[in-house]
């Protein structure tokens, strides 16, 4: 293995601590090539304690900023727009079911701010947002009460919000526990954390086996490069999500998992298989019968964890 960020021993349990639970009982899965930042080789691990799968390399804010700067964000958000809207509307329905429509809400990691107008249309009118410094939030500023921008959540006021939403944010952060600790800190007593993030699935575990299988290892590694990467530093499990929430101090935690894709299955086949095998996009139709159950079903690929946690009153 060759990485500019850190040196790891693939065969030694405990060489790398789990990003999620800090356990040193970790197992090296594979390495993948990274073209988005200075760390050329990414090492992927599974935690034997909490089950999370994560990138073990040490990275910092500067490197992540470089990596995200290589992406065409406008194209990305346009491609996932339809599915993203559906996911966000489902989230709004969940928040309404909890009776939170009139709550003071902050959306941490708001991205392009797409969630904000949907919230406003649904009757939520006390909304704040948070993003890293440098992110352009000019489009949402007229729609929200406050905009907070920093790299360490230091600008967020204590005990100020009834709801914290984290939609597809927890997989990106370097220190997951700090994120969830922050959510608890900024919530008022009795406030609610609502979180979406990717989780490890049966399909993932099947691919972990393929990674060690002669002749099929490349398929497993290609899959892993789309699941954990410089952009998705960790995938959780239901157990590890509950663990970080309870460690933060949330006494009441509910976690459900379900299948939730950002693209149609054919698009995943084109991007993560056909493109890398240099096969034409129309070939996706031949792979659909194999990959649809692995990607599009709750049984094999319940890939999204949804957490509802309430702060003590």
WOLINMO-V66165 format. One record per residue. PSI is psi in whole degrees, -180 to 180 (none if undefined). OMEGA is omega in whole degrees, 0 to 359 (999 if undefined). D_CENTER is the distance of its C-alpha to the mean C-alpha in Angstrom with 2 decimals. Layout:
PSI OMEGA D_CENTER
PSI OMEGA D_CENTER
//
This chain:
144 181 25.82
114 178 25.91
143 180 23.47
-11 186 24.39
-40 184 21.96
158 177 22.93
134 185 25.06
154 176 24.05
113 188 26.11
-28 188 24.68
-2 186 27.17
114 176 27.19
137 178 25.26
0 179 24.15
-29 183 24.06
132 178 20.46
145 178 18.99
132 178 15.73
-27 187 13.09
-51 187 12.30
-4 178 15.90
5 178 18.08
145 175 20.08
3 177 22.09
78 184 22.41
153 184 20.12
125 179 20.88
132 180 20.48
-55 183 19.32
174 170 19.93
155 179 19.70
159 182 18.70
136 180 20.00
126 181 18.17
7 189 19.98
-7 181 17.89
-174 187 19.05
-23 178 21.76
105 188 20.18
-38 182 21.57
125 177 20.57
134 179 17.23
127 185 17.75
134 185 15.46
156 169 16.18
135 178 16.01
123 178 16.89
-17 183 20.05
-57 184 19.81
-9 177 16.53
-7 180 15.44
152 175 12.05
135 190 11.71
161 171 11.08
124 185 12.66
-12 182 15.79
146 175 17.09
123 178 17.74
162 180 16.49
177 183 17.26
-38 182 16.63
-44 180 19.32
-41 178 17.95
-38 178 14.49
-41 177 16.56
-45 182 18.64
-49 181 15.88
-26 177 14.43
-16 178 18.11
-8 184 18.65
149 172 16.62
88 187 18.47
-38 182 16.25
-44 179 18.92
-42 181 19.10
-50 182 15.39
-33 177 15.23
-40 182 18.56
-37 184 17.53
7 188 14.69
-48 184 16.80
-49 181 18.39
-36 179 15.53
-40 178 13.48
-45 179 16.68
-44 179 17.13
-44 182 13.78
-37 176 14.63
-37 174 18.16
-40 179 17.20
-42 178 15.40
-40 177 18.60
-40 177 20.69
-44 181 19.01
-40 177 19.70
-40 180 23.22
-26 177 23.83
2 179 23.27
34 188 25.86
14 186 23.75
-31 181 24.93
11 184 27.16
158 172 24.84
114 192 24.04
141 169 20.32
131 177 17.98
105 181 14.73
134 185 12.83
47 189 10.76
-12 177 12.78
-124 179 12.45
4 177 15.56
15 184 16.49
-29 182 16.63
-29 188 15.99
-54 180 19.08
-31 177 21.88
-40 176 20.68
-45 181 20.85
-44 180 24.22
-28 181 25.54
1 176 24.77
2 175 26.82
122 186 24.47
3 176 26.44
81 189 25.43
135 169 22.08
162 180 20.84
157 177 17.86
139 173 16.30
171 178 15.02
159 178 15.82
142 179 19.43
-15 179 20.52
133 183 18.24
109 180 20.72
22 184 20.62
-31 182 24.25
-29 183 23.68
-13 183 22.29
-39 179 24.63
-13 186 27.45
-7 188 25.41
163 179 24.14
-36 183 25.99
149 175 24.32
127 178 21.97
135 180 20.66
123 176 19.56
179 178 19.18
-8 187 17.10
13 177 17.74
13 186 17.88
-22 180 21.63
-11 183 22.72
129 183 21.30
149 179 24.28
147 169 24.64
51 188 25.03
-10 187 24.93
150 176 22.60
-27 183 22.79
136 168 19.17
124 174 15.87
138 178 13.10
90 183 9.42
109 180 7.99
54 179 4.42
-42 190 5.09
-21 178 4.92
-17 185 2.92
-18 192 5.55
151 181 8.34
-31 184 11.31
89 184 12.45
-40 183 10.33
-36 178 13.72
-40 179 14.93
-48 183 12.30
-35 173 13.29
-41 179 16.86
-42 179 16.84
-44 178 15.90
-43 183 18.87
-41 186 21.06
-11 179 20.86
145 170 21.37
160 173 24.95
132 183 26.44
-1 181 25.39
163 189 22.35
132 168 19.24
129 177 15.54
119 192 13.53
136 170 9.78
137 175 7.43
153 179 4.29
147 177 5.03
161 180 8.24
136 185 11.15
175 174 13.82
-37 177 17.53
-41 176 17.11
-48 183 14.99
-35 175 17.83
-42 179 20.38
-30 176 19.04
-35 176 19.22
-43 180 22.87
-34 181 23.41
-26 181 22.33
7 184 25.45
123 180 27.69
132 178 30.35
-23 182 30.18
-2 183 26.80
-34 181 24.70
-39 179 23.82
-45 179 22.15
-39 180 20.00
-37 176 19.08
-42 177 18.34
-46 184 15.95
-34 180 14.20
-22 176 14.02
-11 183 11.91
-47 172 9.48
139 189 9.23
-173 176 10.68
-21 179 11.55
-34 178 8.65
92 188 5.95
-23 178 7.96
146 167 7.15
132 186 6.73
-177 165 8.51
168 176 11.63
-41 180 13.39
-43 183 15.67
-31 175 13.42
-43 177 11.71
-37 181 15.34
-50 183 16.44
-33 178 14.49
-43 180 15.48
-35 175 19.03
-36 179 19.27
-29 180 18.54
10 175 21.40
118 181 20.27
-21 186 23.07
105 186 21.97
131 176 18.62
130 180 17.83
128 171 15.02
155 177 15.17
144 178 13.45
166 176 14.19
128 180 13.94
104 183 12.15
151 176 12.37
-22 179 12.02
164 167 15.32
154 183 18.47
-38 181 18.82
-33 179 21.50
-40 176 19.28
-41 179 16.95
-42 181 20.27
-44 187 21.63
-46 190 18.85
-9 179 17.88
-62 187 21.35
-42 180 24.23
-41 183 23.48
-24 176 23.24
0 179 26.31
45 177 28.05
150 181 28.87
149 181 29.52
-38 181 27.00
-18 178 29.54
-12 181 29.23
-32 183 26.02
-30 181 28.40
-24 181 29.69
-14 183 26.35
-45 181 25.21
-29 180 27.21
-46 191 25.55
-20 181 21.91
-48 177 21.77
-37 182 22.00
-28 184 19.48
-37 192 16.86
9 183 18.03
151 175 19.14
-34 184 18.00
-50 183 20.14
-34 192 18.65
55 170 15.14
85 197 13.89
0 182 10.30
127 174 8.73
133 179 9.41
118 185 11.11
131 168 12.60
118 183 15.81
137 183 17.46
133 177 20.73
145 179 22.31
142 182 25.86
none 999 28.50
//
